[in-house]
Amino acid sequence: DLHVKDNVPHSPSELDADPCEDAFEHMNEKEITALCWASSFGSMIAVGYVDGDILLWNIGGDAFSKGKHAGVSGKDVVKLQLSSSEKRLPVIVIHWGSLSQNSYEGQLFVYGGSEIGSEEVITVVSLQWSPGMEMLKNVRRVDLSLTGSFADMILLSSLRTGGKSHFDGLFVLTNPGQLQFYSVEILSALVSNQERKSSLPGIEPPVATPTINPQMTTAKLSLLPRDVTFSMWLSEMTSVGPTLDPAEMGKWPLSGGTHGEISSAEEKQQKVIYIAGYRDGSVRIWDASNPTLSLLSVLEGQVHGLESACSDASVTKLDFCAFTMSLAVGTESGAVRIYNLNNDAECRKLHLIKHSEHEVRDVLPSKGPQCRAVVSVVNSPVRSLQFSASGAKLAVGFESGHVAVFDVMSVAVLFVTDSTPSSNYPVISVILKKISDVDGLVKGSKYSGPNYAEQPMEELMFILAHDSKLNIIGSRTGNPISSRPLHLKKKLTAISMYVIGGSNLMSTSSSKQREQANKDTTILHEPTQDGSARGGDLKGAERPSAEGGSLLDSLVLVCGETKLRLYDMKSVIQGEDKPSYKVKLGNTCCWTSLLSKDDDVCGIIVCYNSGVLEVRSFPDLKLVTGSSLTSILRWNFRPKMEKLMTSTENGLVSLVNGSELAFISLSSGENETRFLESLPLLHNKVLAAAADAAICYSEKQKKQVPVVGVLGGIVKGFKKEKSNNAKKCLS
């Protein structure tokens, strides 16, 4: 037998094929796991077995044409072994690419057949033999190291003169989501180098949404209002947006394709933008209304060519205000950049604020987003950002525990202060909320702060630190609403915070239920992996009346790693740790998001560090349904994956895993933003119809040709339940 072992001799004379007299017995005893044609004219077939062996069968020989009983000559069968180990992996995938019109020269691509426990590789075996397989003239091999775990590989072929197929290269797909292409030139060079192993990466495709190079650090998914204005804005952004580098496109062997069309005029108005920040300080914006994202703009960390130490600082936080079309970018250096995205060519001023210094520079107008201001008031990483509802103010929380509020309209710093007295914990959440008649509520509290002087209808700033201390201050002066911040009785690591106004409550609860909850009633639920458990219901929730929509009835939801706690506004302002509802979680929570329907909050999405996803009802926080990233995407949850998770209010969630960007919907019946009919097409309907006709004609022709005798014998290597399907494929 011929054995291609670990140390492959370079001398062709050492590779003479020995007879393989037990070929048919060998075939019948073991299960076939993979097979492919291994010649241009269908005279050779490569068969991989469960024990790692590979047999090359010359089915064009006289013995095979006469059937099994004619006898098999050793020159018609050659066995290859990729490893000398007794315990080898099955041959899982095997492909053949012909390098010339000569049917007896080409490359065999194998995944599997190596020693169990060895590094994952794709083995490329270059074979050349004389007609009839009397002697192998040349055998070389090289192992291609993989950048991740193997997923699949396919060959790229093209039609040449005379309708003959020509091998052009190999596509290799690894997890998570990395695709590489090895051209014939690259593969031939690797084999000719006579090195056993190669770590040379292949050609990577042009990346529409980069996640690794550069490294994505944060993301924001925003659902735009259903308005023609926003559709026009996206069209304008697309017209002035960047395109892929032609030089980069030229290296990739595939091009073309068309986008699908969305037929419904109503659906066309539903727009989503996806914004991502990167480690190099840049920001990219895409139109994510369809499954194929369209790049709208690339914002570099360096603004208008100005050199600064924070130009390449990593982006840590993003926020977008659709009302004013403003984008806020927080960085690791503490600098905050504010952009105007509405293609305003009249934006000719750039404000540079650094602590007490305020400089205004004239800039040349240009199409696309314009940077209005760069503000640096705290030398600490930005950990939270949020615009007010009107977009007139921007609240910022820092790693050092400081908070700041900027006036976006006049580009001024209103104040900078500590989140809570003598607290150095990072500020993980800041929320600006306009509350009516707060003054009356504060005066009725025995804990009211003496320095409070905010006007009615003034926006309040809710601040949540990493240690779950919650404080409220006025957004105009920074004066505390209460001299006693809310301190939880038991230590809790905070994840997020939400302030839900009375007009945004989809569910109401009776006073009797609230009283029972205030008696420290705890809902305990262990999340499940299969998501089969159910408790609440989003559809059956009652809506409050218009009279009950006072913002004084707002609720504050504090989400921690192990608990969810829902408070009345009065309890928060008075610093009383008396939640209306609380839930003890079974696993460690790492990310949350609110779920709304018709602008009313109806639930909360919870993600655990195990990859389990839950949807809970609001306000009772009961489990409605659950699933996992493993069951939805076949992803294993990785550390810090939650930093790139973001969602819209209707349950559309985006996630990043390595090179893969995924969008999933956790709202039942939600299909407003990801349309199956808008998936990209690599061919049109005319070409598809022509291809179908050609396939049907080919199948009719094959039925008129008798089956070669050897195929009836080879398929016996399959299990009985697979035999019928195998015969159909091979005949």
Long-range contacts (C-beta under 8 A, 24 or more apart in sequence): 1-78, 1-79, 1-81, 2-78, 2-79, 2-80, 2-136, 3-79, 3-80, 3-81, 3-84, 4-80, 4-81, 4-82, 4-125, 4-139, 4-141, 5-81, 5-82, 5-83, 5-84, 6-83, 6-84, 6-196, 7-196, 8-139, 8-140, 8-141, 8-196, 10-140, 10-194, 12-136, 12-137, 12-138, 12-139, 15-136, 15-139, 16-135, 16-136, 17-74, 17-75, 17-78, 17-129, 17-133, 17-134, 17-135, 17-136, 18-74, 19-73, 19-74, 19-75, 20-55, 20-74, 20-77, 20-78, 20-79, 21-72, 21-74, 23-55, 23-57, 23-72, 23-76, 23-77, 24-68, 24-72, 24-713, 26-53, 26-55, 26-79, 27-55, 27-713, 27-714, 27-716, 27-717, 28-716, 28-717, 30-717, 31-717, 31-718, 31-719, 32-714, 32-717, 32-718, 33-90, 33-91, 33-92, 33-112, 34-90, 34-91, 34-92, 34-93, 34-94, 34-112, 35-94, 35-714, 36-94, 36-95, 36-96, 37-96, 38-96, 38-106, 38-108, 38-127, 39-96, 39-98, 39-103, 39-104, 39-106, 40-98, 40-101, 40-102, 40-103, 40-106, 40-164, 40-165, 41-103, 43-103, 44-103, 44-104, 45-710, 45-714, 46-94, 46-96, 46-108, 47-714, 47-717, 48-90, 48-91, 48-92, 48-94, 48-110, 48-112, 48-113, 49-90, 49-91, 49-717, 50-90, 50-91, 51-88, 51-90, 52-81, 52-82, 52-83, 52-88, 52-89, 52-90, 52-91, 52-112, 52-113, 52-114, 53-79, 53-80, 53-81, 53-91, 53-113, 54-79, 54-80, 54-81, 54-82, 54-91, 54-94, 54-108, 54-110, 54-113, 55-79, 55-80, 56-80, 56-127, 56-133, 57-710, 57-714, 58-132, 58-133, 59-708, 59-710, 59-711, 61-132, 64-708, 64-709, 64-710, 65-708, 65-709, 65-710, 66-709, 67-709, 67-713, 68-709, 68-713, 75-132, 75-133, 75-134, 76-133, 78-133, 78-136, 80-108, 80-125, 81-113, 82-110, 82-113, 82-114, 82-123, 82-125, 82-141, 83-113, 83-114, 83-115, 83-118, 85-115, 85-116, 87-115, 87-116, 88-113, 88-114, 88-115, 88-116, 89-113, 89-114, 89-115, 89-116, 93-152, 93-153, 95-153, 95-154, 95-155, 95-170, 97-155, 97-157, 97-167, 97-170, 97-184, 98-166, 98-167, 99-167, 99-184, 99-188, 101-164, 104-128, 104-129, 104-130, 104-131, 106-167, 107-167, 107-187, 107-191, 109-153, 109-155, 109-170, 111-150, 111-153, 119-145, 120-146, 120-149, 120-150, 121-145, 121-146, 121-197, 122-146, 122-150, 122-153, 122-172, 124-187, 124-190, 124-191, 126-188, 126-191, 140-191, 140-192, 140-194, 141-191, 141-196, 142-190, 142-191, 142-193, 142-195, 142-196, 142-197, 142-198, 143-196, 143-197, 143-198, 144-172, 144-182, 144-190, 144-198, 144-200, 145-197, 145-198, 145-199, 146-172, 146-174, 147-174, 147-178, 147-180, 147-201, 148-174, 148-175, 148-176, 148-178, 148-658, 149-174, 149-175, 150-174, 150-175, 151-175, 156-181, 156-253, 168-253, 169-253, 170-202, 172-202, 175-658, 176-635, 176-657, 176-658, 176-659, 176-660, 177-657, 177-658, 177-659, 177-660, 178-204, 178-658, 178-659, 179-204, 179-205, 180-204, 181-205, 181-252, 181-253, 183-253, 203-251, 203-252, 205-252, 205-254, 206-244, 206-245, 206-248, 206-249, 206-252, 207-659, 208-244, 208-292, 208-293, 208-295, 209-274, 209-276, 209-284, 209-286, 209-293, 209-661, 210-278, 210-284, 211-644, 211-656, 211-658, 211-659, 211-660, 211-661, 212-658, 212-659, 214-278, 214-279, 214-280, 214-282, 215-278, 215-279, 215-280, 216-276, 216-277, 216-278, 216-279, 216-644, 216-656, 217-277, 217-278, 217-279, 217-314, 217-315, 217-316, 217-643, 217-644, 218-276, 218-277, 218-315, 218-316, 218-317, 218-318, 218-643, 218-644, 219-274, 219-275, 219-276, 219-277, 219-318, 219-644, 219-645, 219-646, 219-654, 219-656, 220-274, 220-275, 220-276, 220-318, 220-319, 220-320, 220-646, 221-272, 221-273, 221-274, 221-275, 221-288, 221-646, 221-647, 221-648, 221-652, 221-653, 221-654, 222-272, 222-273, 222-275, 222-320, 222-322, 222-648, 223-270, 223-271, 223-272, 223-648, 223-649, 223-650, 223-652, 223-673, 224-270, 224-271, 224-272, 224-273, 224-322, 225-322, 226-266, 226-269, 226-270, 227-269, 228-269, 230-271, 230-322, 231-268, 231-269, 231-271, 233-325, 233-341, 233-342, 233-343, 234-271, 234-273, 234-287, 234-289, 234-296, 236-343, 237-285, 237-287, 237-296, 237-297, 237-341, 237-343, 237-368, 238-287, 238-294, 238-296, 240-343, 240-367, 240-368, 241-294, 241-295, 241-296, 241-297, 241-368, 242-295, 242-297, 242-298, 243-295, 254-682, 256-682, 257-680, 257-681, 257-682, 258-680, 258-681, 258-684, 259-290, 259-292, 259-678, 259-680, 259-681, 260-290, 260-675, 260-677, 260-678, 260-679, 260-680, 260-681, 261-677, 261-678, 262-290, 262-675, 262-677, 262-678, 263-677, 267-672, 267-675, 270-672, 270-673, 272-648, 272-652, 272-673, 273-320, 274-654, 275-318, 275-320, 275-327, 277-314, 277-315, 277-316, 277-317, 277-318, 277-329, 278-314, 278-315, 279-314, 279-315, 280-312, 280-314, 281-310, 281-311, 281-312, 281-313, 281-314, 281-315, 281-331, 282-315, 283-315, 283-318, 283-327, 283-329, 285-327, 285-341, 285-369, 288-654, 288-663, 288-673, 289-673, 290-674, 290-675, 290-678, 291-663, 291-674, 291-675, 291-678, 291-679, 291-680, 292-678, 292-679, 292-680, 297-341, 297-368, 297-369, 299-329, 299-337, 299-339, 299-369, 299-371, 301-331, 303-337, 303-350, 303-371, 303-374, 304-350, 304-361, 304-363, 304-371, 306-352, 308-374, 309-333, 310-334, 310-335, 310-376, 316-381, 316-382, 316-383, 317-382, 317-383, 317-384, 317-385, 318-385, 319-385, 319-386, 319-387, 319-394, 320-387, 321-387, 321-391, 323-389, 323-390, 323-391, 324-387, 324-390, 324-391, 324-392, 324-408, 326-387, 326-391, 326-408, 327-369, 328-385, 328-387, 328-394, 330-381, 330-382, 330-383, 330-384, 330-385, 330-396, 331-381, 331-382, 332-381, 332-382, 333-376, 333-379, 333-381, 334-376, 334-377, 334-378, 334-379, 334-380, 334-381, 334-382, 334-398, 335-374, 335-375, 335-376, 336-374, 336-375, 336-376, 336-382, 336-385, 336-394, 336-396, 336-406, 337-371, 337-373, 337-374, 337-375, 338-371, 338-372, 338-373, 338-374, 338-375, 338-394, 338-406, 338-408, 338-411, 339-369, 339-370, 339-371, 339-372, 340-369, 340-370, 340-371, 340-372, 341-369, 343-367, 343-368, 343-369, 344-370, 347-372, 350-374, 351-375, 351-411, 353-377, 353-411, 353-413, 358-412, 372-411, 373-406, 373-411, 375-406, 375-413, 377-404, 377-413, 377-416, 378-402, 378-404, 378-416, 383-426, 383-427, 383-428, 384-427, 384-428, 384-429, 384-430, 385-430, 386-430, 386-431, 386-432, 387-432, 388-432, 388-434, 388-459, 388-475, 389-432, 389-434, 393-432, 393-459, 393-475, 395-430, 395-431, 395-432, 395-461, 395-475, 396-430, 397-426, 397-427, 397-428, 397-429, 397-430, 397-463, 398-426, 398-427, 399-426, 399-427, 400-424, 400-426, 401-425, 401-426, 401-427, 401-465, 402-427, 403-427, 403-430, 403-461, 403-463, 403-473, 403-478, 405-432, 405-461, 405-475, 405-476, 405-478, 414-475, 414-476, 414-477, 414-478, 415-477, 415-478, 416-478, 417-473, 417-478, 419-463, 419-465, 419-469, 419-471, 420-463, 420-465, 420-469, 420-471, 420-485, 423-465, 423-467, 423-469, 425-465, 425-466, 425-467, 425-469, 426-465, 426-466, 427-463, 427-464, 427-465, 427-466, 428-464, 428-465, 428-466, 428-494, 428-495, 428-496, 428-497, 429-462, 429-463, 429-464, 429-494, 429-496, 429-497, 430-461, 430-462, 430-463, 430-464, 431-461, 431-462, 431-497, 431-498, 431-499, 432-459, 432-460, 432-461, 432-462, 432-475, 433-459, 433-460, 433-462, 433-499, 433-501, 433-551, 433-554, 434-458, 434-459, 434-460, 434-551, 435-459, 435-460, 435-551, 435-552, 435-554, 435-569, 436-550, 436-551, 436-552, 437-552, 438-481, 438-552, 438-573, 441-552, 441-569, 441-570, 441-573, 442-481, 442-482, 442-573, 445-482, 445-570, 445-573, 445-574, 446-574, 447-482, 447-483, 447-484, 447-573, 447-574, 447-575, 448-481, 448-482, 448-483, 449-479, 449-480, 449-481, 449-482, 449-483, 450-483, 451-479, 451-480, 452-479, 452-480, 452-481, 453-477, 453-479, 454-479, 454-481, 462-497, 462-499, 462-556, 462-572, 464-494, 464-496, 464-497, 464-558, 465-494, 466-493, 466-494, 467-491, 467-492, 467-493, 467-494, 468-492, 468-493, 468-494, 468-558, 468-560, 470-497, 470-556, 470-558, 470-572, 472-572, 472-573, 481-573, 482-573, 482-574, 482-575, 484-574, 484-575, 485-575, 486-567, 486-571, 486-572, 486-575, 486-576, 486-577, 487-575, 487-577, 488-558, 488-565, 488-577, 489-577, 492-558, 492-560, 492-561, 492-562, 492-563, 492-565, 493-560, 493-561, 493-562, 494-558, 494-559, 494-560, 495-559, 495-560, 495-561, 495-589, 495-590, 495-591, 495-592, 496-559, 496-591, 496-592, 497-556, 497-557, 497-558, 497-559, 498-556, 498-557, 498-559, 498-594, 499-554, 499-555, 499-556, 499-557, 500-554, 500-555, 500-556, 500-557, 500-594, 500-601, 500-618, 501-549, 501-551, 501-553, 501-554, 502-544, 502-548, 502-549, 502-550, 502-551, 502-552, 502-553, 502-554, 503-549, 503-551, 504-596, 504-599, 504-600, 504-601, 505-544, 505-553, 505-555, 505-600, 505-601, 505-618, 505-619, 506-541, 506-543, 506-596, 506-597, 506-600, 506-601, 506-602, 506-618, 507-541, 507-542, 507-543, 507-602, 507-617, 507-618, 507-619, 507-620, 508-542, 508-543, 508-544, 508-548, 509-580, 509-619, 509-620, 513-620, 514-568, 514-580, 517-579, 517-580, 517-581, 517-582, 518-578, 518-579, 518-580, 522-582, 522-583, 522-584, 523-581, 523-582, 523-583, 523-584, 523-620, 523-621, 523-622, 524-583, 524-584, 524-586, 525-583, 525-584, 525-585, 525-586, 525-622, 525-623, 526-586, 526-587, 527-585, 527-586, 527-587, 527-606, 527-608, 527-612, 527-614, 527-623, 527-626, 528-612, 528-626, 529-610, 529-612, 529-628, 529-630, 529-631, 530-626, 530-628, 530-631, 531-612, 531-613, 531-614, 531-625, 531-626, 531-627, 531-628, 531-631, 532-626, 533-623, 533-626, 534-623, 534-624, 534-625, 535-617, 535-622, 535-623, 535-624, 536-616, 536-617, 536-620, 536-621, 536-622, 536-623, 536-624, 537-617, 537-624, 538-595, 538-597, 538-602, 538-603, 538-615, 538-617, 538-624, 538-668, 541-602, 541-617, 541-618, 543-600, 555-580, 555-619, 557-604, 559-589, 559-592, 559-604, 559-606, 560-589, 561-585, 561-588, 561-589, 561-590, 562-588, 562-589, 564-589, 564-604, 564-606, 564-616, 564-621, 566-619, 566-621, 580-619, 581-619, 581-620, 581-621, 582-621, 583-616, 583-621, 587-612, 590-642, 591-642, 591-645, 593-646, 593-647, 593-653, 594-618, 594-649, 595-649, 595-650, 595-651, 595-666, 595-667, 596-649, 596-650, 597-650, 597-667, 599-649, 605-647, 605-651, 605-653, 605-666, 607-642, 607-645, 608-637, 609-637, 609-642, 610-637, 611-635, 611-636, 611-637, 613-666, 615-651, 615-666, 627-666, 629-655, 632-664, 633-657, 633-662, 633-664, 635-660, 635-662, 648-673, 702-731, 707-731
